[in-house]
């Protein structure tokens, strides 16, 4: 059985953190090394498949929340509730985050045999 991954770029992860009020982690997320992303994709996938009952969450679980939880775990070493459970309005997102680029040529990038750390 294969593992579930939620594929995102560092910039997309930063945007997801911003959506849920995790402003203090946004700049750090923008600096995530490419080689760390595959492990984060697996973490986000595990959180998403595990469901909201496995997370400090009282509302619906969406992929962007699973990404935010994976990044919180990555930076802080433990899970904790999100600063906000509801997304901020997209129209108020800083332009640099709103235009977050996906991983260029994701299929080629994945084909390079990146191994999760």
C-alpha positions in Angstrom: 0.0 0.0 0.0 1.4 3.4 -1.0 1.6 6.4 1.1 -0.6 9.4 0.7 1.2 12.7 -0.1 -0.1 16.2 -0.3 2.3 17.9 -2.7 3.0 21.6 -2.1 5.8 24.1 -2.5 7.4 25.9 0.4 5.6 29.1 -0.8 2.2 27.2 -0.8 2.9 25.9 2.7 3.7 29.4 3.8 0.4 30.6 2.3 -1.5 27.8 4.1 0.1 28.9 7.4 -0.9 32.5 6.8 -4.5 31.4 6.1 -4.8 30.0 9.6 -3.1 32.8 11.4 0.3 31.2 11.8 2.1 34.5 10.8 5.2 33.7 13.0 6.0 30.7 10.9 5.4 32.1 7.4 9.0 33.4 6.7 10.5 30.1 8.0 8.2 28.2 5.7 9.4 30.2 2.7 12.9 29.0 3.4 12.2 25.2 3.6 14.9 23.4 1.7 13.5 21.4 -1.3 15.0 18.2 0.1 12.7 18.5 3.2 9.5 18.8 1.2 9.0 15.1 0.4 8.9 14.3 4.2 6.5 17.1 4.7 4.2 15.8 1.9 4.0 12.5 3.7 3.3 14.1 7.1 0.5 16.2 5.6 -0.9 13.1 3.9 -0.9 11.2 7.2 -2.6 14.0 9.0 -5.2 14.3 6.3 -5.9 10.5 6.1 -5.8 10.2 9.9 -8.7 12.7 10.1 -9.6 15.5 12.4 -10.0 13.3 15.5 -6.2 12.7 15.5 -5.5 16.5 15.5 -6.1 19.4 17.9 -9.0 20.5 15.7 -12.7 21.1 16.3 -13.8 21.9 12.7 -13.6 20.2 9.3 -10.2 19.0 8.1 -9.0 20.2 4.7 -5.8 19.6 2.8 -4.5 23.1 3.6 -5.0 22.5 7.4 -3.2 19.2 7.1 -0.3 21.1 5.5 -0.4 23.7 8.2 -0.2 21.0 10.9 2.7 19.2 9.1 4.6 22.5 9.1 3.9 23.3 12.7 5.2 19.8 13.6 8.2 20.4 11.4 9.1 23.8 13.0 8.0 23.3 16.6 8.5 19.6 17.1 4.9 19.0 18.3 1.3 19.5 17.3 -0.8 22.3 18.7 -4.0 23.9 17.7 -3.9 26.3 14.8 -4.1 30.0 15.7 -7.4 30.1 13.7 -9.6 27.2 12.6 -11.3 29.2 9.9 -9.4 30.6 7.0 -8.7 34.3 6.7 -10.3 36.0 3.7 -8.3 35.2 0.5 -8.6 38.9 -0.6 -6.5 40.0 2.4 -3.6 37.6 1.7 -0.3 39.3 1.0 0.3 39.3 -2.8 3.6 37.3 -2.5 1.7 34.5 -0.8 -1.4 34.7 -3.0 0.8 34.1 -6.0 2.7 31.2 -4.4 4.2 29.1 -7.1 3.8 25.3 -7.1 6.9 23.1 -7.5 8.1 23.6 -11.0 7.5 20.6 -13.2 6.4 18.5 -10.2 6.5 15.2 -12.1 10.2 15.7 -13.0 11.0 16.9 -9.5 9.4 13.8 -8.0 11.2 11.6 -10.5 14.6 12.7 -9.1 14.0 10.1 -6.4 13.7 12.5 -3.5 13.5 10.5 -0.3 11.7 11.7 2.8 13.9 12.6 5.7 
